Amino acid sequence: MAAGIDPELREFLREWRRTAARERRTAAFIVMHDTSLDELCRVRPRTLGELRRVPGFGDKKTEMYGQGILDALTEFGRGTRAVKQEEDKPKPAEETMRLLAEGRTFEEIARVRGRQVGSVVEMVVRLLEKREIEFQPNWVKPERQAQIEKACLRLGFERLKVLKDALPAEISYEEIKLIAARLRLEQEGQSVESSNAGSKN
């Protein structure tokens, strides 16, 4: 952190930015970049005119967020501090499961959580493997599911690169990972059933 910045004020303004972004359904960096946030901590403007001189605050942004920022700085001056985020911030897995339950696509979940689609799919695969969620057929188009299943039966489902090379270019690694995870779980389920059947005889 740069010199001359009060870490408590920085966290307080970061929390204000998170709330403002959530209310406007936009990304935090659109509300204000970290460089502008740090400058606010240094300058601590008391009027909209002073705020307008902070880099990143033109007329439009000052009009949109200026009064809220000045109010936040006043609150901080009165002794209000940031709420500890750990307490109310949902864990990534819980957040992903909630969004899946809402019927969101992987792309929408990635946008909401500020992640890459690939990271979201990795999380979904882990949740599948822990049996915390069930595979949904609409995650991969039926014709692609069939192509991936066929390749997995022929080549196994452990080596993703081999599968990717054997499949049409438009089929993504994410789709392969999802189907491979589903097939692995099905195989595990069958082996458990057969061992149970064996122990009964």
N, C-alpha and C positions, 0 to 999 in steps of 0.2 A: 504494500500500500504506500502511496506517495506521502511525503512528509507534509505535515500541517493539516492532516485530515483526521477528524475525530471518528474513530471506528464505530462508536455508538450512533453518531449522527448518520454515518454512511449506511449502517444497517437499517436505521429508522427510515431513511429515504428509499432504500431498496424495497422495504416492506410497502411503503406508500406506492412505489412504482408498480409492484406486483398487483396490488389492489386495483390501481387505476387501469392496468392492462386487462385484468380480469373483467372489470366493469365494462370496458369498451370492446371486449373480445378481440384483443390484439396482442401482439408479442411485447414483452417488457422493453426490448431494445427500441421498439417503435416509439414508445412513450418518451424514453430518453436513454441515450448511450451512457455507458459507464464513465466516459471522459467528462460528459456534461454533469453527471451525478457528482463526480469527484470535485469538479469546479464549484458546484453548488455548496459543497461542504466547506470549501475554502472561503468563498465569497460571502455566503449566508445572506443573500439579498433580502432587503426589507420591503422593497416596493417593486411593482411590475417593471418600472423603468430600469432598476438595477438588475432585475432578472433578465431583461432583454439584452443586457450586455454579456451574459454568460454564453459561451460558444454553444451552438446547437439550439438556442432559443430565439427563433424569429418571431414575427408578429403572430403567425397562426398558432404555433406551439405555445406561446405565452398566453394567448387568448384561451386556448383549450385547457391548459394545465396550470397556468400561472398562479391563480388564486389558491388552488389546491396545494401547490408547493409552498406558497407563503404561509398558508394555514398550518401545514405540516411543520415548517420551521418554527412557527410560534409555539405549537404544541410541544415540540422538542425543548424549546427554551423554558417551558413551564415544567419540564421534568418527565414528560411522557417518553417511554422507551419502547423499542421494538418488542413484539411478542416473540418468544422463542419459537422458531419455526418447526423444530422437531416434533413438538406436541401435536400440532394440528395438520401437519403436512402428510398426506396419504403416502404409503409406501408405493414405489413404482408398480409392483405386482398387483396391489389392490386397486390402484388407479386404472391399470390396464384391464383388469377383470371387470371393473365397473363400466368402463367405456365399451367393452365387448358386449356386456349385458344390455347396454343401450342400443346395440345394433350398429355401432360405429365401424367404419372400414379401417383397415390398417393405416391408410393414408391420413384419415381424420384423427386417429389416435396419435400418430406421429406429430401432427400439427399441434394438437392440444398439449401434448407432453413435451414439445420442443425437441423431438428426437428424430433420427433417421428411420425410415420404414424398416430397414434391415434390423435395427436394434429392437423395434417393436416385435418383429417376427421372432427374433431370438428369444425374447421374453415369453411370447406365446408358446413357442416350442418347449421351453422349460416348464411352463405351467401345464402343458399337455402331459409331459413326461412325469410330472408329479401327480398327475390325475386331478388337478385342481379345476380344470376346465375340460370340456369335451370338444372334439373336433367338429367344426361346422361345415357342412358340404358347400356352402356359398363362399368359403374362403378361396377355393380354387375352382376354376371353370371345369365342368364335368369332362369335357374332351381332354383337357390337360391332365386332370386326375388320372384318366385312363392311360394316357401316354406315359406318365411318370410311374404309375404302378407297374406297367409292362416292363419298363426299363429296370425298375427295382427288382422285379422277379428274376430278370435275366442277369443283372450285374450285382445284386445285393444293394443295401441302402446305406452302407457306411461311408463310401467314398463319393462325396458330393461332386468333385471335379470330374470323375469318370462318368457319372450320371449326366452332368451338365453337358459334357462333350457329346454324349450319345443322343441327347434330346434336341428338338428344334430350338433355334436361337431365342425365340420369343418367350420360352419358358424360363422363369427366373430362378435364381438360387433359393429365394424365399419360398416359392411354390414347392420346389423339390424338398426343402427342409420340412415343410409342413406335412407333406404326404409321407415322407420317410419316417417322421415321428409317429404318424398315425399307424403306419404298417408295423413299426417296431412294437407299439403298444398292443396291436391286435395279435402279433406273434407271441408277445409275453402272456397275453390273456389266454391264448390257446394252449401254451405250454403249461400254465398253471392249471387249466381245466383238465388236461390230459394227465398231469401228475396226480391231481385229486382223484380222477377216475381210477388211476392205477392203484392208489392207496386203498380205495374202497373194495377192489376185487380181492 
